[in-house]
Amino acid sequence: MSSLPRRAKVKVQTAVSKDEFSSFSELSSASEEDDKEDSAWEPQKKVPRNTKPAVRKESRPKRVPRVKKNALQISDGSEGVVVKEALTTAVADVDLEDRKNKLATVQTLKTAKTKRKSSAQLPSAQKTKKLKVDEETNRAGNFKSESNNTETPSTSTLWEGACKREENEDDCTSGQSPLKTVKTEILPQGQPDKFLANASNITEELEMNWDIVQVLSERTNIEPWVCANIIRLFNDDNTIPFIVRYRKELINNLDADYLREVQQTLEELRAVAKKVRSTIQKIKKEGKMSECLLRALLNCKTFEELEHVSAPYKTGSKGTKAQRARQLGLEEAARTLLENPGMLNLLSYIRPNVKGLSALQDVEAGVQHILADMIAKDRETLDFIRKLCQNRYISIQSSLAKVSSKKVNEKDVDKFHLYQNFSCNIRNIQHHQILAINRGENLKILTVKVNIPDGVKNEFCRWCIQNRWRPRRFARPELMKILHSSVDDSFKRLIYPLLCREFRAKLTSDAEKESVMMFGRNLRQLLLTSPVPGRTLMGVDPGYKHGCKLAIISPTSQILHTDVVYLHCGRGFQEAEKIKRLLLNFNCSTVVIGNGTACRETEAYFADLIMRNYFAPLDVVYCIVSEAGASIYSVSPEANKEMPGLDPNLRSAVSIARRVQDPLAELVKIEPKHIGVGMYQHDVSPTLLKATLDSVVEECVSFVGVDINICSEVLLRHIAGLNANRAKNIIDWREKNGPFINREQLKKVKGLGPKSFQQCAGFIRINQDYIRKFCSQQTDSGGPNQGVAMTSPAGAEVTNEKQGKKKSKTTANVVLKPDPLDQTCIHPESYDIATRFLSFLGGTLCAIGKPEMQQKVKSFVEQEGVEKIAERLQTTVHTLQIIIDGLSQPESFDFRTDFVKPDFKRSIVCLKDLQVGTVLTGKVENATLFGIFVDIGVGTAGLIPIRNITEAKLSKTKKRRSLGLGPGERVEVQVLNIDVPRSRITLDLIRVL
């Protein structure tokens, strides 16, 4: 007889230590086996959350008190098993035969194996009861049982509970690994695990006839176990930056773009399932639901399939030909034709006075319509025709619409001259071509059709007659003629339009997604442009009649001076003196010019003065920066709050200068779609575009990190796990109580719960020099008013504000001592591992980021190896790598310094100076699906066609998806063609600089 929980029994069989997550899954599989063996036991009925289950008195388990679960390490050699002390006692209490023989703690693996053997002698029914209590204890009241209590708890629910326990624990000790370590050991080597097999735990509210994990895997071409992990992570409200950085092993090292694609596909599948559910409810309410229709609806995976199946049942529809034939009672005849054609007599269905049954031809037509409908909605038939089309040449064709010349401007028609007689295989057509064709069709300039060859139709009809829809018995020639006509009618009238809609929808969806992803990649490249700190900058917003607006900002982004100069109204010489005086007074040697109206003339003006050495002794340089969105931001409430009383035109000049000083901090203030680095952005889904771009901004801001004691509210709200309200509450807390001393103080902020803290903590930095300076100032002043970080009363004051909500937040538990790890990218859940790693090195927290620490870490890793160190620390390689990076990087580390910097110039080149074959250097302005636009300094951007961008021309670090070059990257190009009348320059990529 044994009291060892089944979790321990299952885990003993494995040689690799697993976490609670995989244990519950193994418990699930064991539970299902026991349920199959135990035929006498019946599942209990659904019980309310706070009531006791109604069970027989003799089989009623003893109530288990709520106890804190302490994990114990049971080791014997290389094997390790984690069991719960409280669970062991709880299961022992359930045993009705030996209640007096309780085992307090399992000490060795040998004892565990002995108990596992003895437990095999228990009756299956008794083992099931023990299993039920074990599950209920683990859930601790957090899981609401389904109608069948033999089902295992949802993994996402268990994971959520684990996260809550993790966040509420005070500090990790060296004797117990943090919970994150246990989590990330699920798939340390990127291999499937048993707990992912239960797709039913992931299935959404409505159970479809397809597995959401499998379909997601097929559409994204990602392993099923990775898809299952991603679904669970998103179900637990984890953000993409957090998953990509701190849960890499669960997603098999996918990058943020892939993860975003999976998320979008998952949302589409859920939207289809939701639409199916509402459609089923609506049809049931009208009393038109049948078993066949329900099965067809539950088979739908796309909106096009759902529309095809549900169209005849829409309110106000006159009904299809098949529906009208069924109302006349001809469905029985159609089924008889397939099952027993010898018994079919169509003459018996003739009713002279009934429309649709008055003649034999009418009856045959009705039967034909019913058979065509059955064929078109049969899942196996549709799967066959789709598979058949995959291996054939299916083309999409566009031509000039007949009425386009009468209603549309000729200039608009000329824009689509490439597509006025266009044909391409749907497997080879480019995404930008699809978007262009769709735009022309929406403007009534083009007509588009999908061409399916006759060979597909012939083979399909032959397969239907000889295989799927072949009558079970001999059918007379006249009946076979009806069947042939039904198959032909089904293909022409129902299946062909469905395939066209599916092909068009799939092509459009893929093109929109790629366009949005391209926009996101361009935006990321622009946001991560290397900042230019420590310079005084002059921002210039060019203009003609209203003059050029100037703004000089300090190295800390403070506005030093604003002015207006009129350079293009015959006053250029007089204004040059004013500009020189301003540059000398503020020791400013860098001019930033916006690329808007009059940019070219303003650039020529400054280049001429620089070439004549007019600003001596200053060595002045200038650069061109995109001013997209600057005018919109200048009149926004955010700009008015940040620069009150300043003219909106001058605000634009300030924004232009700040875009060079710190591009990320400035560009996040502007709505991403106004930055203007996309393609066909007005032709794609606005919801998808906004969600993707917001996610990219969140990713960039989070990965760069923010200093919470000096960052703005606008920047803070883009950190993973935060929003506008939480960012405002953090700023309010900082203003009221002084700077944050450590990350733990974030838990004091109103609205920042355990989950939000988990998501944002790793991306928030606390500058230790700033904190030391603040602490010394407070000590010198003899007692601060903003004493939250230095004294306990302020901490108690904050605690009292949230006392009613979270009693665990007491002043005694708050550690207000600065922690050097708070300046790194290491997550608080890994602080214990980092501390143990430092003990291996013989280093201290005070040496983080210093050269001696970098040397110690490098030599230790080279000597021991990352995998071996990770095994000693009982963590994953990914977590250890983050710790190594965090300890080695200097305090002011900014990974954006590895990205491209602005291209500063002193001279200008004209379009007339160009010749074919000239080699130039330039900066990428925008990337599209058909090519890259490069600013080569002649006022007109040149185009590198996508065919000229090959993998061999990119450096190893640039070999990214789609061979993409992003805005801001410097390239060396050669001029291939110059079209002066059309102002077009064709370039060839030589190399990336």
N, C-alpha and C positions, 0 to 999 in steps of 0.2 A: 504494500500500500504506500502511496506516495502523495505528498502535498506539493511537489514541484510543479510550478505552472507550466502550461504547454509551451509558452514562449521559450522557457529554458530548455525544455525537452527538444524542441526543434533546433535551437541554436547550438546545442551540444554536438549535433551532427556536422556542423560546419567548422572548417579550419580557420576561416577568416572572420574576424570580429565584425558583427553587423550592428546596426542601430535599431532603435525602436521601430523605425518605419518598416524595414524589411522583416522584422520579427512579427509585426502585426499581419503582414501579408502571408508569411508562412503560417501563422495562426489561422488566417482565413482559409488557406488550402487545407489545413488539417481539419478545420471545422467542417468543411464541405464533405471530406471523406467520412468523418464520424456521422454526419447527418445521413449519408447514403447507407451506412451500415446499420444505423439505428432506425428500424422501421416502426418501433413502438412509440418513439417520442414524437410529439406533435408540437409545432411552433405555437408560442403563446400569441394571444391577440394583442393588438396595438394598445399600449398603455399610456395614459397621460404622463407627462414628464415628472410631476411631483406626487404621483400616487403609486401604491404598491401593486405589483402584478398579482392578478387573481390566479393562484396556482393551488394545487392540492396541498393539504397540510403536511402530509408525510414527505413530500418532495420539495417543500419550500426551503430554500437556502437561508442560512443564517445571515443577518444583516452585517455588512462589513463597515466598520467605522472609517471615516475619512482620515487617512494618515498621510503624512508627507512621504513620498516615495524616494528612498535613498538608494542610488545605484551602487552595487557592490561589485568589485572586480574579483572574479573567480579564475585563477590561473593555474595551469598545470603544463609546464613546458611552453610550447608555442601556441597552444589553444587558449582562447579566452571566451568566457561566457558571462554576459551581464544579466543578472536577475534582480527582481525587485523584492526587497525584504518584506514589505507590507503585503505584496501579492502572495508570497509563499505562505505567510500566516493565514491570509484570507482563504486561500484554496484549502488549506488544512482544516479550517473550521467547517467547511462544507461536507467533509467526509462524515457520513452518518455512523459508520462502524467504529472508527477510532478517533473520536473527538478529543480524547484525553492525550493522545500522542502527537502533540504539535512540535514542529521543528522550527526553532527560532531563526536560524540563518544557515544558508548553505555555504560551507567553507571551502570545499575542494571539488575539482572536476570529477574525482572518483566517486564522491558522494552523489553528485548529480547523475552520473551514469547509472549508479545502483538504483536510484529512485526512478530513473526512466524505465529500467527494466521491470521494476515492481509495479509501475503504473500500468504496464501492459496487461496486468491481470485484472484490472478493474472492469466491471461491466461497462459496456459501451454507453448505456443510458446514464450511468453515474458520471462517466468521463464527460459526457455532453453537458451535464449540469455544472460540473466544475468549470468547464470551458465558458459557460454563460456567465458565471460569477466573475471569472477572470476578466472577461471582456467588459463587464459592467464596472468593475473596479478600475480598469484602465481608462475607461471613458470618464469616470468621476462625475457623472451627471451631465457631461457636456454633449452627449450624443443622444439624439432622440431616435428611438428605435423605429424601424419600418414595420410594415404589417407582418413581415416574416422575421422573427427575431434571430433566426439562424444566420442571417447575413452578417458579414463582418462590417465594422464601422467604416465609414468613408475615410480614405487615407488623408484627404485634404483636411478633414476635421481633426484627425489625430495630429497632423502636422501643425495645424493652427494651435492646438493645445500645447504642443511642444514649444512653439515659439513663445507662447505666453509664459510658460515656466522659465524659459531662457531669459526673458526680459525682466522678470520679477526677482530673479536671483540676484543677491547683492554683488558678490564678487566670486570669480572662479578661483579655486585653489589649485595648488600644484598637484594635489592628490586626485583631483577629478577633472577630466577634460571638459572644456566648454561644450555646450550642446551642439554648436555649429560643427565641431569636429565629428560628432556622432552622425550628424546629418550627411556631411559630405563624404562619409565613408561608404555610402550606399553603392556608388559606382565609381570607385577610385580609378579604375583603369578604363572607364568608358565601355563597360560591358553590360549586357542586359541583366536584369535582376527579377526574381520571381514576383515581387510585389507589384510589378507593372502589368502582370498578366490579367488582372481583374479590370477589364475595361468598364464593367458595370458600375464601378465606383466613380468613373469619370463621366458616364453618360448623363446628359442633361435632363431637364425636367420631363421631356417627352422621349420615350424610348423609340428610336427609329429602327428600321430593319437593316441599318448599317452601323458599323462600329466607328465612332467618331475618331478614335486614335488611328485606326487603319486608313480611313479616308484622308485624314490630315497628313499621314505619312506618305500616301500616294501622291497627293497634290503638291507637297513641298519637297518630296524626294529626301526626306530625313527619316532616320531609323525610328521605328515605333516606340521603343523605350524612351528615346529623347522626347518625342511628341507627348508621351504620357507624362513625363516629368514637367515639361513646359506647361501643360494644361494645369497640373497641380500647383505649380508655382504661380501662375496667373490667377487661379482660383483663390489662392491665399493672399492676393493683393500685393504681390511682389512687383517692383518696378523693373524695367529693362536694365537701367544702369546697375542696380543692385545684383540682378541675376548674372549679368555679364561679368561683373568683377568678382563677386563673392560666392557664386554658385556655378562656377564654370564646369565642374566635374559632372553636374547633373544635366547639362545641356551639351556635353561633348564638345566643348570649346567653340560653340557657335558665336559669331560676332553679332553686334546689335542689329545690323541690317537683316540678317537671316531671321533673327528672333522676331523682328518687327513683321516680316513676311508671314511667319507662322501665326503670329497674333492676328493679323488681318484675315488670314484664311480661316482661322478658328472662329472669329467673329462672323464671317460669312456663313459657315456651317451652322452656327447657333441661330443666326437670323433665319436660315431656311427652315430649321426645326421649329422655330417659333411661329413662322408663317404657316407651316404644315399644321401645327396644333390649332391655330385660330381657324384655319380652313376646315379642319375636321369638326370642330365645334359648330361652325356655321352650317355645314352640310347636315350634321346630325340634328340640329335644331329644325331644319326644314324637312326632316324625315326622308332624306334621299340617300342615306348612307347604306352601303352594301359591303359585304366582306371583301369582294373583289376590289371595290373602290378604295376601301381602307388600306388594303395591302399595297395598291398602286401609290397612294399618297405617302405611305411610310417608306416607300422605296425611293422617293424623290431626294436627290442630292443637290439640285440646283433650282434656282427660281424658274428657269425655263422649263424644266421637267414639271414642276408644280403647276405652272401656268397651263401647260399642255393637258394635264390630267384634270385640273379643276375648272377649266374654261366653260365646259357645258353646264356647270352647276352654279354659275354666277347668277345673282339676282337680276331679273330683268332680261335674261337671255331667252331667246326664242327656242333654244335647245338645238342640238345637232341633229343631223339626219338619222344617226343611230338612235338617239333618244326618241325621236318621233316614231321610228320603226318599232322600238320596244314598247311604246305606249299602245301600238296597234297589236301587240301580242305576238310579234314575229321572232322574239329571242329564242323561244323553244325550237322553232324551225331551224334557226342558225346552229344551235347546239346539236340538234339531231343530225344535221348535215355532216358535222365533224365526227360524232360518236357512232351513229347508226344510220348512214344515209339510205340504206335499203328500206327503212320504215318511213321515209319522208315522202309526203304527198303534198306538194305545194298547192294543188287545186283546191284542197280542203280549206285553205285560208282565204279564198276569194270571197269578198263581200261586195256585191254590186253597188250597194248604197253607201259604202264607207270609202271616203277619200283615202287613197293609199293602198286599198285592198280591192279595188274595183276590177282589176285585170291581173293576169298572171305576170305580166311585165312589172307591175307595181309591187307585187309580192316578192319577185326575184330581186328587184332593186332594194327593197327594205331589208331582205336577208343579206344582200351584199353590203349594205351600209353597216349593219351590225357586225358582220365578220371583219370589215375593214377597221372598225373601231376597236374590236378585240385584238386584232393584230398590232395596231398602232400603240396600244397601251400595255402590251405584253413585255415584261422585263427582259426575258431571254431574247426576244426578237430585236428589241432595241439595242441590247448589248452586242448582238451579232452584226447589226448594220453599222454600229459605231466602230467595232473592231475592223470591219471590212473597209471602212473609209480611211482608217489609219494607214492602210497599205496601198492606197490608190492616190492618184494625182487629183487632188481637190483644189480648185483655184478660186480666187476672188477676183472679180473683174469690175472695173469702173469705166464709165464713159460719160461724155457730156450730155446733160439733160436736154431734152428737146425744147423746153420752155425757158431754159436758163437765160438765153440771150435777150429775151424780151423783158424780164423783170429784174435782172441783176446787172450791176455795173460791169463794164468790160474789163476794168482793172482787176476786179475780183476774179473774173473768169480767167484772166491771164495768170493769176497766182497758182492755178491748178492745171496748168498746161501739161505737166508731167503725168497727170492722172486722167487725161481726157480719153485715152485709149490704153488703159493699163490692165495688165493681167499678171498674176503671180501665184505661185503655190502657197497655200496657207501655212505650210510648214517653213517656208523661207522668207515670207514677207516680214519687213522690219516694223518695229513698233511705231516709229515716227510716221511710216507710210499709212498705217491703220488710222492713226489720229488725223492725218491730213485728209484721208478719204472720208472719214466720218464728218469732219468739219465741212468738206465740200458737199456732202449729202445733206447736212443740216441746213446749208445755205441754198439748197435747191439747185446747185450748180452741177452736181454729179448724180448719176444713178449707179447703184451698186448691186451686184448679185453674186451668189456663190454658185459655181458650176460643178455639179457632180456628174461624172461621165456615165453614159448609158450602160457600160459594162458592170457598174456597181448595181444598177437596178436589175439587170438581167440575172446576175448571180444571186441577188437577194430573193427575187421571185422564185428562182429555181430551188433555193434552199427552203423557202417557206412551203412550197408544194410538195417537195419530196421528203422533208424532215419534220419541221416544227408543226405545220398545219395540215399534214397529210391525214385524210379521213382514216379512221380505224378499220373500216371495212370497205368493201367494193362500193364505188359510187358511179352512178350512171353518167354518161358524157355531159348531159345538160347540167347536172349538179357540179361536175368538175369545171364546167365553163363558168358557173357562178363563183366558184372558189378562185379561179384564175383572175376573174374580173375584180374580186374583192382584194386580192393581194396587190394588183396593179393600182386600183383606186386608193388603197391604204398608203402606198408609197407616194403616189403623186399628190394626193390631197392632204395627207396628214403627216407622214414621216419626213418627206423632203422639206416642207416648211419648218418642221421641228429641227432638223439637222442644220438648216441654214441659220435659224435663230441661235442654236447652240454654238455653231462655229463663229458667228459674228460676235456673240456675247463673250465667248472665251477670248477671241482676239482683242476685243475692246478692253476687257478686264485686264488682260496681261499687259496691254500697251499702257493703260492708265497706271497700273501698278509700277511698271518700269519707269514711266515718266515721273511719278511721285518719288520713287526711290532715287532717280537721278537728281531731282530737286533736293532731296534730303542729303545726298552725297555732296552736292555743290555747297549746300548751306553749311554742312559740317566743315568742309574745307575752308570756307570763308570765316566761320566762327573761330576756327583754331589757327587762324593766321597769327604768326608770331608777333607779340606786342613790341612796341618800341618805348620802353620805360626810360626815365631819367632825362628826357629831352623837353625843352620848351618848344612848343609848336605853334605855327600860325595857320589857322584854317581859313580857306578862301572859298566862298560860295559864289561862283562866277555869275555875271549878268551884264546886260547891255544898258538899257535905259535906266534901270533902277540901281545900277552900280554893282560893284563886287563887295560882298559883305566879308569883313575880316573879324577874326577872333583869335586872341593869343591866350593859350592856356599853359599853366605851370606843369612841371613834371608830376604833380599830384592831381592833375585834371581840374585845378581851380581856374576860374576865369580871371585873367589879368587885365584884359583890355578888349574892347570891341569898337569897330569903326566901319565906315563905308567909304570906298574909293571908286572913282569913275575913270576906268582905264581905257574905255573904248568910245569916248565922246570927245576926243581931241584934247583931253587933259592928262594924257599919260605922263608927260614929262613932269608936270607939277606934282602929280600923285606919287611919282617915284621917290621924291624927297620924303614924303610922309611915310612911305613904306620903309625906306632905309632908316629913318629916325626910330620907328617902332622896333625894327629888328635889332638895332644897336642898343636901345634903351633896355630891352628885355633879354638881350643876349640870345636871340633866337636865330638859329641857322637852318631851320627846316620848315619848308612851306608845303602845305597839303592842299591840293586843288581838287574840288569836286568835278566830276565828269559830266555835268549837266550842260545847260545852255551857255555858250560863250567859253566853254572849257578850252577849246583849241586856241582861241585868240589869247586867252589869259595865260595859257602855257607858253605860247610864243613870246608874250610880253616878258615873263619872268626869265625864260631861257635867254633872251637877248640881253637883259640886265646882268645875268650871271656870267655870260660869255664875255661881257665888257668889264667884268670884275667890279661892277658898280657898288656892291655891298661890302667891299674891303673895309676892315680886315676880316670880316666874317666870310667863311667858306660856305656859302648858301647852296643847298640842294633842294629839289622839289620832287614830289611824287603825285601821281594821279590816283584818286580813290573813288570808288562808287558812292554816289550820293543818293542811291535809291532808298526811298522811305524817309529821307531826312526832312522833307517838307511836311510829310504827314505827321511825323513825330513832333515837329516844332510847334504844332498847334494842338497837341494832345494834352489831356489833363496831367499826365505824368511830367511832361516838359514844363508846364506851367507851375507845377509844384516844385520841380527841381530848380528852375530858373525864373522865379517870379519877377514880373516887371520888365523882363527883357523882350525886345521885339522878336517876333517869330522868325523873321529873316536872319537875324543875328544868331538865334538858337541853332539854325541850320549850319552856320559856320562853326559853331562850337561842336556840334555833333560830328561834322566832317573831320575836325582835328582829332577828336577823341577816338574816331574809328581807326586811326593809326596808332595812337598811344595804347589803347586796350580794346581791340576789336570786339572781343566777347562781351565785355561789360557794357559796351555801347549798343551793339546790335541786338542784344536781347530785349532792349526797350522797344524795338520795332516789330510789328507783326511780321512773321517770317515771309508770308506771301508777298509782301511789299518790297522785299530785298531784291527781287528780280534776277534770280540765277537759275530759273527753271525753263521748261519747254512745254508748250500747250497747257499751261496751268489753268487756263479758263475753260478747257475742254474736259477736265477730269473732275471727279467727285470732290466738291468742296470739303465735305466731311472727312474723306480719306486724306486729302491734302493737309488739312489743318491738324488732324491727329498725328500724321507722320512728322510734320515739321515741328510741332510742339514736342514730340518725343525726341527728335534730333537735338533740339535746343536743350532739353532736360539732360540728355546724354552728355553733351559737350560741357555744360556748366558743372555737372556732377563729376565728370572725369578730371576736369581742371581743378575743381575744389574751390571753396570760398573761405576766406577768413571771417568767421562769424562776428568778430568784434569791430570790423571796419566795412563790411560789404553793405551794399544798398539793399533795400527791400525788394526792388525789381529783380535783382540778380538772385536773391535768396529764394524767391518763390519758384524758381526753376530747378531747385535742387530736388532730387528724387525723394519722394515721401512727403514733400511740403507743397503747400498751395498758397494762395494769396492771404487767406485768413491766418494760417500758421506762421507765415513769414511776418505778417504784421504783429502777431503776438510776440514773436521772438524779438523784433525791434523794440516793441513797447517794454518788454521785460528788460532789455539791455539798457534802455534809457532810464528806467526806473531804478534798477538795482546795480548798474555798472556792468563792466565787461564780464563775459563768461570766463571762469577760471578753468573749467574742464568740461568734457562732453556730458558728463553725468548731470550737470545742471540743466541741460536741455529738457530733462524729464520734469522740471518744475514749470515749464512753460504751459500755459493753458492750451488745451487742444492737441498737445503732442503726446500721444499715447505710446505704448510699447511698440506697436507695429510701425508707427511713423518714425520713432526713434531708431528702430532697427534699419529702416530704409535709408535714412538721411545721415546717420552718425558717421559712417565711413567717408562721406564726402565733405564733411565740415572740418575745417582746420582751426586750431587755436595757436596763434603765434606765441611762442614761449618768451621771446624777448619783450614783446608787448606786455605780457602778463607780469614778468619780473619787474619791468619799469613801473607798472601800475602798482604792484605790491609795495615797492620801495617808496613810492610817493605817498601811499596811504600810511605806511609806517612812519615816515618823517612828519606827516601832518598830525600824528597822535590820535588817530581814530576817525575813520571815514564816515561820511554820511551815506555813501553808497556801499555799505558794508556787507552786502550779501555774500561776496566771495571771501570775506575775511573774518566775519563774525557769525555766530550762530543765530542771534535774534532775527536778522533779516531772513535767514533760511527758515526759521520757524514761522515768520510772517507769511512766506510763500506757502509753507506747508498748511497753514491754517486756511488759506484760501481754497485749497483742494482737499481739506480734511474729510469732508463728507463724501467725496467721490473715491479717493484712494487713501485709506488709512495707513498703508504701508510706507508712505512717504513721510517719514519723521526726520527731525533734525539730526538725531543721533546717527542715522544711517547715511547721511549725506557727507561725502568726502570732498572737501573744498580745496584740497591740495592740488596744485598743478601737476599734470601728468604729461611728460615729454612725448608719449605715444600719441597724444591728441594732435600733434602737428604732422602726423604721417597719414598714409592711406590705409593703415591697418585698422580693421574694424574692431570695436570694443569687445566683440564676442571672441576675438582671437588674442586679446591682451595676455591671457595666461600662457598661451603657447609662445608668444613673443618673449615673455619674461623668462620662460624656461630655455628658449633658444639663446637668449643673452647669457644665461648662466653657463651654458655649454661653451660659449665663446670666452667667458670671463670678462665680458663687457658690462657697462653700466648704462642706465637710461640717459644720463647726462651727455653721453658721447654720441648720441644718435645723429647721423648725418655728417659727422666729422671724418677727416681722412683716416684717422686711426681705426675708427669703426668700419669704414669701407674696406680697409686692408684686412682686418680680422675676419670679417664676413667672407670676403673673397677667398682667403686662404683656407678657412674652415670648410667652405662649400667645395672647393677643389679637392681637399683632402678626404672628406667623408662622402661627398656625393649627395645630391638633393634628395633622391629617393630614400636613401638610408637614413638621412636626418629626419625626413618626414615620418618614417616608420618609428624611429625612436621617440618622436614627439607625439605619435598617435594622431597624426593629421594627414591631410592630403598634400600632394605636391603643389597644387595651385595655391592653397592657403599659405604654404611655406614660402612660395615665390613672392607673394604679396608682402609677407613679413620681411623677407630679404630686401626687397625693393624699398620698403618703408624705412628700414634701419639704415640703408646705404645712401638714400637720397638726401642732399643737403636741405636745410630748413626752408629755404626760399625756392625750392625746386619747382619749375614750371615746364612740363613736357612740351608746351607749345614752342619752346625755343628751337626744337628740332624741325619745326615746320617753316614754310617759306616766309620771308620778310618782304615788306614793301620795296618796290624797285625805285630807288632814288636816282634822279637824272639831273644833268646840267645842260643838255642841249636837246635839239628837236630835229626830227627828220620829216620831210614832206613826201606826199604820195608821188610827186613828179621825180623824186630822187631815186625811186625804186626801179630795179631792173630784174628781169627774169634770171634766176640763178643767184641773186644776192642772198647772203647768209646773215641772219639777224637773230637777236635775242629778244624775247618778249615775255609777257605775263598772260596766263590764261584768264580770260574774262568770264567765260561761261562754257559749260559742257552740255551738249545735247546728245541725243541718240544717233544723230547722223554726222556729228563732227564736233570739233573744238574751236571756239572763237578765241583768237589770241590778239592782244593789244601789242602791236609792234612799234607804237609811237608815231604813227602817221595820221592819226585822227580817225582812221577806219580800221576796224578789226578784221584780221585775216582769218580764213577758215581752213583748218586742217581736216579734210574728209576722214571719216572713221576708217576707211580702208587703208589710210596711210599711217594709222596708229597700230603698230604691231608689238607683240610681246618683246621682241628682240631690242626694240628701241627704248624700252622702259628699264630703269634700274630695278634691282631685286626688291627694293623697298616699295617700288611703285607698281609692281605687278598685282594690281587689285582686281576686283570684280569688274567685268566689262572693259578691262584695260582703261579704266577711267582716269582722266586727269582732272583735277579740281581747280576751281578759281583760286588765283593767287600763285600758282606754281609757275616757275620760270623755265622756259624751254628755248632751245636753239632750233630755228626753222630756216627753210630755204624757200624762196619765192618761186612758185611754179607757173603762175599765170596772173596777169593784171588786166582787169576790165575797168578802165577809167570811166567810161560813160555810166556804167552801173555801180561804180565804186565798190568793186568786188576784187578781193585778193585771195588767191588759192595758195596754200602753203603745204610744205612737206615737213614732217617732224624728223629732225636729225637726232636729238637726244634731249633728255630731261636734265636740267642743271641742278 
